[in-house]
Amino acid sequence: MGLLGFAAIAVYIWGAWKFWTGFNRTNFSEGKLYLTALWPVFLIANKGYRQNFTKALKG
């Protein structure tokens, strides 16, 4: 695994951590683990999730 793989893992972990800690700022009430684990997929595919992800990132 090269530098690119390490960077991808680091970005995934960073995004998951930020979403997990900011989950209370979103409109979601359930599925914290599921939504956190699949954040890259939902971020690409779902506009509503993107808006909530942005809310979670703002501290």
mmCIF file of the N, C-alpha and C atoms, coordinates in Angstrom:
data_MODEL
# 
_entry.id   MODEL 
# 
loop_
_atom_site.group_PDB 
_atom_site.id 
_atom_site.type_symbol 
_atom_site.label_atom_id 
_atom_site.label_alt_id 
_atom_site.label_comp_id 
_atom_site.label_asym_id 
_atom_site.label_entity_id 
_atom_site.label_seq_id 
_atom_site.pdbx_PDB_ins_code 
_atom_site.Cartn_x 
_atom_site.Cartn_y 
_atom_site.Cartn_z 
_atom_site.occupancy 
_atom_site.B_iso_or_equiv 
_atom_site.pdbx_formal_charge 
_atom_site.auth_seq_id 
_atom_site.auth_comp_id 
_atom_site.auth_asym_id 
_atom_site.auth_atom_id 
_atom_site.pdbx_PDB_model_num 
ATOM 1   N N  . MET A 1 1  ? 0.856   -1.175 0.000  1.00 0.00 ? 1  MET A N  1 
ATOM 2   C CA . MET A 1 1  ? 0.000   0.000  0.000  1.00 0.00 ? 1  MET A CA 1 
ATOM 3   C C  . MET A 1 1  ? 0.897   1.231  0.000  1.00 0.00 ? 1  MET A C  1 
ATOM 4   N N  . GLY A 1 2  ? 0.676   2.058  -0.955 1.00 0.00 ? 2  GLY A N  1 
ATOM 5   C CA . GLY A 1 2  ? 1.507   3.234  -1.095 1.00 0.00 ? 2  GLY A CA 1 
ATOM 6   C C  . GLY A 1 2  ? 0.929   4.446  -0.387 1.00 0.00 ? 2  GLY A C  1 
ATOM 7   N N  . LEU A 1 3  ? 1.489   5.553  -0.730 1.00 0.00 ? 3  LEU A N  1 
ATOM 8   C CA . LEU A 1 3  ? 1.085   6.817  -0.127 1.00 0.00 ? 3  LEU A CA 1 
ATOM 9   C C  . LEU A 1 3  ? -0.368  7.156  -0.445 1.00 0.00 ? 3  LEU A C  1 
ATOM 10  N N  . LEU A 1 4  ? -0.801  6.843  -1.653 1.00 0.00 ? 4  LEU A N  1 
ATOM 11  C CA . LEU A 1 4  ? -2.186  7.122  -2.041 1.00 0.00 ? 4  LEU A CA 1 
ATOM 12  C C  . LEU A 1 4  ? -3.176  6.305  -1.202 1.00 0.00 ? 4  LEU A C  1 
ATOM 13  N N  . GLY A 1 5  ? -2.862  5.053  -0.968 1.00 0.00 ? 5  GLY A N  1 
ATOM 14  C CA . GLY A 1 5  ? -3.715  4.204  -0.132 1.00 0.00 ? 5  GLY A CA 1 
ATOM 15  C C  . GLY A 1 5  ? -3.785  4.708  1.298  1.00 0.00 ? 5  GLY A C  1 
ATOM 16  N N  . PHE A 1 6  ? -2.641  5.107  1.828  1.00 0.00 ? 6  PHE A N  1 
ATOM 17  C CA . PHE A 1 6  ? -2.603  5.663  3.180  1.00 0.00 ? 6  PHE A CA 1 
ATOM 18  C C  . PHE A 1 6  ? -3.427  6.941  3.265  1.00 0.00 ? 6  PHE A C  1 
ATOM 19  N N  . ALA A 1 7  ? -3.317  7.791  2.250  1.00 0.00 ? 7  ALA A N  1 
ATOM 20  C CA . ALA A 1 7  ? -4.081  9.042  2.228  1.00 0.00 ? 7  ALA A CA 1 
ATOM 21  C C  . ALA A 1 7  ? -5.579  8.761  2.155  1.00 0.00 ? 7  ALA A C  1 
ATOM 22  N N  . ALA A 1 8  ? -5.985  7.780  1.363  1.00 0.00 ? 8  ALA A N  1 
ATOM 23  C CA . ALA A 1 8  ? -7.404  7.434  1.245  1.00 0.00 ? 8  ALA A CA 1 
ATOM 24  C C  . ALA A 1 8  ? -7.959  6.929  2.576  1.00 0.00 ? 8  ALA A C  1 
ATOM 25  N N  . ILE A 1 9  ? -7.194  6.104  3.261  1.00 0.00 ? 9  ILE A N  1 
ATOM 26  C CA . ILE A 1 9  ? -7.621  5.599  4.570  1.00 0.00 ? 9  ILE A CA 1 
ATOM 27  C C  . ILE A 1 9  ? -7.706  6.737  5.581  1.00 0.00 ? 9  ILE A C  1 
ATOM 28  N N  . ALA A 1 10 ? -6.740  7.633  5.547  1.00 0.00 ? 10 ALA A N  1 
ATOM 29  C CA . ALA A 1 10 ? -6.741  8.773  6.468  1.00 0.00 ? 10 ALA A CA 1 
ATOM 30  C C  . ALA A 1 10 ? -7.954  9.670  6.240  1.00 0.00 ? 10 ALA A C  1 
ATOM 31  N N  . VAL A 1 11 ? -8.294  9.929  4.986  1.00 0.00 ? 11 VAL A N  1 
ATOM 32  C CA . VAL A 1 11 ? -9.465  10.760 4.668  1.00 0.00 ? 11 VAL A CA 1 
ATOM 33  C C  . VAL A 1 11 ? -10.745 10.053 5.111  1.00 0.00 ? 11 VAL A C  1 
ATOM 34  N N  . TYR A 1 12 ? -10.832 8.747  4.901  1.00 0.00 ? 12 TYR A N  1 
ATOM 35  C CA . TYR A 1 12 ? -12.009 7.987  5.324  1.00 0.00 ? 12 TYR A CA 1 
ATOM 36  C C  . TYR A 1 12 ? -12.189 8.075  6.843  1.00 0.00 ? 12 TYR A C  1 
ATOM 37  N N  . ILE A 1 13 ? -11.111 7.858  7.578  1.00 0.00 ? 13 ILE A N  1 
ATOM 38  C CA . ILE A 1 13 ? -11.175 7.906  9.043  1.00 0.00 ? 13 ILE A CA 1 
ATOM 39  C C  . ILE A 1 13 ? -11.528 9.309  9.521  1.00 0.00 ? 13 ILE A C  1 
ATOM 40  N N  . TRP A 1 14 ? -10.924 10.327 8.911  1.00 0.00 ? 14 TRP A N  1 
ATOM 41  C CA . TRP A 1 14 ? -11.226 11.710 9.285  1.00 0.00 ? 14 TRP A CA 1 
ATOM 42  C C  . TRP A 1 14 ? -12.706 12.017 9.064  1.00 0.00 ? 14 TRP A C  1 
ATOM 43  N N  . GLY A 1 15 ? -13.238 11.662 7.902  1.00 0.00 ? 15 GLY A N  1 
ATOM 44  C CA . GLY A 1 15 ? -14.644 11.919 7.594  1.00 0.00 ? 15 GLY A CA 1 
ATOM 45  C C  . GLY A 1 15 ? -15.578 11.171 8.530  1.00 0.00 ? 15 GLY A C  1 
ATOM 46  N N  . ALA A 1 16 ? -15.255 9.923  8.817  1.00 0.00 ? 16 ALA A N  1 
ATOM 47  C CA . ALA A 1 16 ? -16.084 9.131  9.728  1.00 0.00 ? 16 ALA A CA 1 
ATOM 48  C C  . ALA A 1 16 ? -16.080 9.740  11.125 1.00 0.00 ? 16 ALA A C  1 
ATOM 49  N N  . TRP A 1 17 ? -14.916 10.145 11.596 1.00 0.00 ? 17 TRP A N  1 
ATOM 50  C CA . TRP A 1 17 ? -14.815 10.744 12.934 1.00 0.00 ? 17 TRP A CA 1 
ATOM 51  C C  . TRP A 1 17 ? -15.594 12.056 13.015 1.00 0.00 ? 17 TRP A C  1 
ATOM 52  N N  . LYS A 1 18 ? -15.438 12.904 12.017 1.00 0.00 ? 18 LYS A N  1 
ATOM 53  C CA . LYS A 1 18 ? -16.144 14.187 12.014 1.00 0.00 ? 18 LYS A CA 1 
ATOM 54  C C  . LYS A 1 18 ? -17.655 13.980 11.964 1.00 0.00 ? 18 LYS A C  1 
ATOM 55  N N  . PHE A 1 19 ? -18.125 13.029 11.158 1.00 0.00 ? 19 PHE A N  1 
ATOM 56  C CA . PHE A 1 19 ? -19.560 12.767 11.082 1.00 0.00 ? 19 PHE A CA 1 
ATOM 57  C C  . PHE A 1 19 ? -20.064 12.179 12.395 1.00 0.00 ? 19 PHE A C  1 
ATOM 58  N N  . TRP A 1 20 ? -19.305 11.239 12.968 1.00 0.00 ? 20 TRP A N  1 
ATOM 59  C CA . TRP A 1 20 ? -19.704 10.592 14.220 1.00 0.00 ? 20 TRP A CA 1 
ATOM 60  C C  . TRP A 1 20 ? -19.842 11.626 15.339 1.00 0.00 ? 20 TRP A C  1 
ATOM 61  N N  . THR A 1 21 ? -18.873 12.511 15.468 1.00 0.00 ? 21 THR A N  1 
ATOM 62  C CA . THR A 1 21 ? -18.909 13.498 16.553 1.00 0.00 ? 21 THR A CA 1 
ATOM 63  C C  . THR A 1 21 ? -19.911 14.614 16.294 1.00 0.00 ? 21 THR A C  1 
ATOM 64  N N  . GLY A 1 22 ? -20.267 14.864 15.049 1.00 0.00 ? 22 GLY A N  1 
ATOM 65  C CA . GLY A 1 22 ? -21.231 15.904 14.729 1.00 0.00 ? 22 GLY A CA 1 
ATOM 66  C C  . GLY A 1 22 ? -22.614 15.383 14.396 1.00 0.00 ? 22 GLY A C  1 
ATOM 67  N N  . PHE A 1 23 ? -22.854 14.104 14.650 1.00 0.00 ? 23 PHE A N  1 
ATOM 68  C CA . PHE A 1 23 ? -24.130 13.477 14.293 1.00 0.00 ? 23 PHE A CA 1 
ATOM 69  C C  . PHE A 1 23 ? -25.324 14.201 14.909 1.00 0.00 ? 23 PHE A C  1 
ATOM 70  N N  . ASN A 1 24 ? -25.157 14.728 16.113 1.00 0.00 ? 24 ASN A N  1 
ATOM 71  C CA . ASN A 1 24 ? -26.275 15.400 16.785 1.00 0.00 ? 24 ASN A CA 1 
ATOM 72  C C  . ASN A 1 24 ? -26.713 16.681 16.073 1.00 0.00 ? 24 ASN A C  1 
ATOM 73  N N  . ARG A 1 25 ? -25.902 17.220 15.190 1.00 0.00 ? 25 ARG A N  1 
ATOM 74  C CA . ARG A 1 25 ? -26.263 18.422 14.434 1.00 0.00 ? 25 ARG A CA 1 
ATOM 75  C C  . ARG A 1 25 ? -27.021 18.104 13.141 1.00 0.00 ? 25 ARG A C  1 
ATOM 76  N N  . THR A 1 26 ? -27.183 16.842 12.831 1.00 0.00 ? 26 THR A N  1 
ATOM 77  C CA . THR A 1 26 ? -27.877 16.447 11.599 1.00 0.00 ? 26 THR A CA 1 
ATOM 78  C C  . THR A 1 26 ? -29.366 16.254 11.856 1.00 0.00 ? 26 THR A C  1 
ATOM 79  N N  . ASN A 1 27 ? -30.111 16.003 10.801 1.00 0.00 ? 27 ASN A N  1 
ATOM 80  C CA . ASN A 1 27 ? -31.537 15.705 10.919 1.00 0.00 ? 27 ASN A CA 1 
ATOM 81  C C  . ASN A 1 27 ? -31.794 14.223 11.171 1.00 0.00 ? 27 ASN A C  1 
ATOM 82  N N  . PHE A 1 28 ? -30.748 13.421 11.214 1.00 0.00 ? 28 PHE A N  1 
ATOM 83  C CA . PHE A 1 28 ? -30.901 11.985 11.416 1.00 0.00 ? 28 PHE A CA 1 
ATOM 84  C C  . PHE A 1 28 ? -31.119 11.680 12.895 1.00 0.00 ? 28 PHE A C  1 
ATOM 85  N N  . SER A 1 29 ? -31.930 10.662 13.175 1.00 0.00 ? 29 SER A N  1 
ATOM 86  C CA . SER A 1 29 ? -32.157 10.260 14.560 1.00 0.00 ? 29 SER A CA 1 
ATOM 87  C C  . SER A 1 29 ? -31.703 8.822  14.819 1.00 0.00 ? 29 SER A C  1 
ATOM 88  N N  . GLU A 1 30 ? -31.572 8.037  13.772 1.00 0.00 ? 30 GLU A N  1 
ATOM 89  C CA . GLU A 1 30 ? -31.159 6.641  13.912 1.00 0.00 ? 30 GLU A CA 1 
ATOM 90  C C  . GLU A 1 30 ? -30.113 6.308  12.852 1.00 0.00 ? 30 GLU A C  1 
ATOM 91  N N  . GLY A 1 31 ? -29.457 5.179  13.050 1.00 0.00 ? 31 GLY A N  1 
ATOM 92  C CA . GLY A 1 31 ? -28.516 4.689  12.053 1.00 0.00 ? 31 GLY A CA 1 
ATOM 93  C C  . GLY A 1 31 ? -27.155 5.351  12.091 1.00 0.00 ? 31 GLY A C  1 
ATOM 94  N N  . LYS A 1 32 ? -26.720 5.790  13.257 1.00 0.00 ? 32 LYS A N  1 
ATOM 95  C CA . LYS A 1 32 ? -25.447 6.504  13.367 1.00 0.00 ? 32 LYS A CA 1 
ATOM 96  C C  . LYS A 1 32 ? -24.280 5.666  12.843 1.00 0.00 ? 32 LYS A C  1 
ATOM 97  N N  . LEU A 1 33 ? -24.197 4.417  13.265 1.00 0.00 ? 33 LEU A N  1 
ATOM 98  C CA . LEU A 1 33 ? -23.094 3.554  12.838 1.00 0.00 ? 33 LEU A CA 1 
ATOM 99  C C  . LEU A 1 33 ? -23.146 3.299  11.334 1.00 0.00 ? 33 LEU A C  1 
ATOM 100 N N  . TYR A 1 34 ? -24.316 2.962  10.840 1.00 0.00 ? 34 TYR A N  1 
ATOM 101 C CA . TYR A 1 34 ? -24.521 2.680  9.414  1.00 0.00 ? 34 TYR A CA 1 
ATOM 102 C C  . TYR A 1 34 ? -24.203 3.908  8.554  1.00 0.00 ? 34 TYR A C  1 
ATOM 103 N N  . LEU A 1 35 ? -24.719 5.055  8.945  1.00 0.00 ? 35 LEU A N  1 
ATOM 104 C CA . LEU A 1 35 ? -24.492 6.283  8.175  1.00 0.00 ? 35 LEU A CA 1 
ATOM 105 C C  . LEU A 1 35 ? -23.034 6.728  8.234  1.00 0.00 ? 35 LEU A C  1 
ATOM 106 N N  . THR A 1 36 ? -22.380 6.472  9.364  1.00 0.00 ? 36 THR A N  1 
ATOM 107 C CA . THR A 1 36 ? -20.966 6.831  9.493  1.00 0.00 ? 36 THR A CA 1 
ATOM 108 C C  . THR A 1 36 ? -20.086 5.907  8.658  1.00 0.00 ? 36 THR A C  1 
ATOM 109 N N  . ALA A 1 37 ? -20.364 4.625  8.699  1.00 0.00 ? 37 ALA A N  1 
ATOM 110 C CA . ALA A 1 37 ? -19.534 3.654  7.982  1.00 0.00 ? 37 ALA A CA 1 
ATOM 111 C C  . ALA A 1 37 ? -19.600 3.838  6.470  1.00 0.00 ? 37 ALA A C  1 
ATOM 112 N N  . LEU A 1 38 ? -20.757 4.222  5.968  1.00 0.00 ? 38 LEU A N  1 
ATOM 113 C CA . LEU A 1 38 ? -20.942 4.346  4.518  1.00 0.00 ? 38 LEU A CA 1 
ATOM 114 C C  . LEU A 1 38 ? -20.944 5.797  4.045  1.00 0.00 ? 38 LEU A C  1 
ATOM 115 N N  . TRP A 1 39 ? -20.310 6.685  4.796  1.00 0.00 ? 39 TRP A N  1 
ATOM 116 C CA . TRP A 1 39 ? -20.381 8.107  4.452  1.00 0.00 ? 39 TRP A CA 1 
ATOM 117 C C  . TRP A 1 39 ? -19.874 8.428  3.055  1.00 0.00 ? 39 TRP A C  1 
ATOM 118 N N  . PRO A 1 40 ? -18.818 7.797  2.524  1.00 0.00 ? 40 PRO A N  1 
ATOM 119 C CA . PRO A 1 40 ? -18.386 8.175  1.168  1.00 0.00 ? 40 PRO A CA 1 
ATOM 120 C C  . PRO A 1 40 ? -19.440 7.859  0.097  1.00 0.00 ? 40 PRO A C  1 
ATOM 121 N N  . VAL A 1 41 ? -20.121 6.727  0.255  1.00 0.00 ? 41 VAL A N  1 
ATOM 122 C CA . VAL A 1 41 ? -21.144 6.323  -0.718 1.00 0.00 ? 41 VAL A CA 1 
ATOM 123 C C  . VAL A 1 41 ? -22.311 7.298  -0.686 1.00 0.00 ? 41 VAL A C  1 
ATOM 124 N N  . PHE A 1 42 ? -22.799 7.584  0.515  1.00 0.00 ? 42 PHE A N  1 
ATOM 125 C CA . PHE A 1 42 ? -23.933 8.498  0.646  1.00 0.00 ? 42 PHE A CA 1 
ATOM 126 C C  . PHE A 1 42 ? -23.564 9.915  0.228  1.00 0.00 ? 42 PHE A C  1 
ATOM 127 N N  . LEU A 1 43 ? -22.352 10.323 0.495  1.00 0.00 ? 43 LEU A N  1 
ATOM 128 C CA . LEU A 1 43 ? -21.909 11.670 0.130  1.00 0.00 ? 43 LEU A CA 1 
ATOM 129 C C  . LEU A 1 43 ? -21.964 11.867 -1.382 1.00 0.00 ? 43 LEU A C  1 
ATOM 130 N N  . ILE A 1 44 ? -21.614 10.843 -2.132 1.00 0.00 ? 44 ILE A N  1 
ATOM 131 C CA . ILE A 1 44 ? -21.641 10.913 -3.591 1.00 0.00 ? 44 ILE A CA 1 
ATOM 132 C C  . ILE A 1 44 ? -23.071 10.803 -4.125 1.00 0.00 ? 44 ILE A C  1 
ATOM 133 N N  . ALA A 1 45 ? -23.879 9.938  -3.522 1.00 0.00 ? 45 ALA A N  1 
ATOM 134 C CA . ALA A 1 45 ? -25.155 9.562  -4.122 1.00 0.00 ? 45 ALA A CA 1 
ATOM 135 C C  . ALA A 1 45 ? -26.384 10.312 -3.621 1.00 0.00 ? 45 ALA A C  1 
ATOM 136 N N  . ASN A 1 46 ? -26.286 11.053 -2.520 1.00 0.00 ? 46 ASN A N  1 
ATOM 137 C CA . ASN A 1 46 ? -27.499 11.583 -1.910 1.00 0.00 ? 46 ASN A CA 1 
ATOM 138 C C  . ASN A 1 46 ? -27.327 13.044 -1.499 1.00 0.00 ? 46 ASN A C  1 
ATOM 139 N N  . LYS A 1 47 ? -28.116 13.923 -2.100 1.00 0.00 ? 47 LYS A N  1 
ATOM 140 C CA . LYS A 1 47 ? -28.019 15.357 -1.823 1.00 0.00 ? 47 LYS A CA 1 
ATOM 141 C C  . LYS A 1 47 ? -28.379 15.680 -0.372 1.00 0.00 ? 47 LYS A C  1 
ATOM 142 N N  . GLY A 1 48 ? -29.420 15.055 0.145  1.00 0.00 ? 48 GLY A N  1 
ATOM 143 C CA . GLY A 1 48 ? -29.822 15.289 1.532  1.00 0.00 ? 48 GLY A CA 1 
ATOM 144 C C  . GLY A 1 48 ? -28.731 14.894 2.510  1.00 0.00 ? 48 GLY A C  1 
ATOM 145 N N  . TYR A 1 49 ? -28.056 13.787 2.229  1.00 0.00 ? 49 TYR A N  1 
ATOM 146 C CA . TYR A 1 49 ? -26.959 13.352 3.084  1.00 0.00 ? 49 TYR A CA 1 
ATOM 147 C C  . TYR A 1 49 ? -25.810 14.351 3.021  1.00 0.00 ? 49 TYR A C  1 
ATOM 148 N N  . ARG A 1 50 ? -25.523 14.867 1.833  1.00 0.00 ? 50 ARG A N  1 
ATOM 149 C CA . ARG A 1 50 ? -24.455 15.871 1.699  1.00 0.00 ? 50 ARG A CA 1 
ATOM 150 C C  . ARG A 1 50 ? -24.742 17.085 2.570  1.00 0.00 ? 50 ARG A C  1 
ATOM 151 N N  . GLN A 1 51 ? -25.990 17.530 2.580  1.00 0.00 ? 51 GLN A N  1 
ATOM 152 C CA . GLN A 1 51 ? -26.359 18.685 3.399  1.00 0.00 ? 51 GLN A CA 1 
ATOM 153 C C  . GLN A 1 51 ? -26.188 18.370 4.884  1.00 0.00 ? 51 GLN A C  1 
ATOM 154 N N  . ASN A 1 52 ? -26.592 17.199 5.305  1.00 0.00 ? 52 ASN A N  1 
ATOM 155 C CA . ASN A 1 52 ? -26.436 16.809 6.702  1.00 0.00 ? 52 ASN A CA 1 
ATOM 156 C C  . ASN A 1 52 ? -24.982 16.559 7.061  1.00 0.00 ? 52 ASN A C  1 
ATOM 157 N N  . PHE A 1 53 ? -24.205 16.028 6.136  1.00 0.00 ? 53 PHE A N  1 
ATOM 158 C CA . PHE A 1 53 ? -22.780 15.819 6.380  1.00 0.00 ? 53 PHE A CA 1 
ATOM 159 C C  . PHE A 1 53 ? -22.096 17.163 6.615  1.00 0.00 ? 53 PHE A C  1 
ATOM 160 N N  . THR A 1 54 ? -22.468 18.159 5.829  1.00 0.00 ? 54 THR A N  1 
ATOM 161 C CA . THR A 1 54 ? -21.914 19.503 6.007  1.00 0.00 ? 54 THR A CA 1 
ATOM 162 C C  . THR A 1 54 ? -22.286 20.051 7.378  1.00 0.00 ? 54 THR A C  1 
ATOM 163 N N  . LYS A 1 55 ? -23.513 19.832 7.820  1.00 0.00 ? 55 LYS A N  1 
ATOM 164 C CA . LYS A 1 55 ? -23.931 20.266 9.163  1.00 0.00 ? 55 LYS A CA 1 
ATOM 165 C C  . LYS A 1 55 ? -23.090 19.587 10.232 1.00 0.00 ? 55 LYS A C  1 
ATOM 166 N N  . ALA A 1 56 ? -22.822 18.303 10.053 1.00 0.00 ? 56 ALA A N  1 
ATOM 167 C CA . ALA A 1 56 ? -22.044 17.553 11.033 1.00 0.00 ? 56 ALA A CA 1 
ATOM 168 C C  . ALA A 1 56 ? -20.610 18.052 11.109 1.00 0.00 ? 56 ALA A C  1 
ATOM 169 N N  . LEU A 1 57 ? -20.058 18.504 9.992  1.00 0.00 ? 57 LEU A N  1 
ATOM 170 C CA . LEU A 1 57 ? -18.674 18.972 9.982  1.00 0.00 ? 57 LEU A CA 1 
ATOM 171 C C  . LEU A 1 57 ? -18.506 20.319 10.665 1.00 0.00 ? 57 LEU A C  1 
ATOM 172 N N  . LYS A 1 58 ? -19.552 21.115 10.658 1.00 0.00 ? 58 LYS A N  1 
ATOM 173 C CA . LYS A 1 58 ? -19.467 22.441 11.275 1.00 0.00 ? 58 LYS A CA 1 
ATOM 174 C C  . LYS A 1 58 ? -19.533 22.296 12.785 1.00 0.00 ? 58 LYS A C  1 
ATOM 175 N N  . GLY A 1 59 ? -18.558 22.852 13.459 1.00 0.00 ? 59 GLY A N  1 
ATOM 176 C CA . GLY A 1 59 ? -18.513 22.715 14.910 1.00 0.00 ? 59 GLY A CA 1 
ATOM 177 C C  . GLY A 1 59 ? -18.694 23.997 15.556 1.00 0.00 ? 59 GLY A C  1 
# 
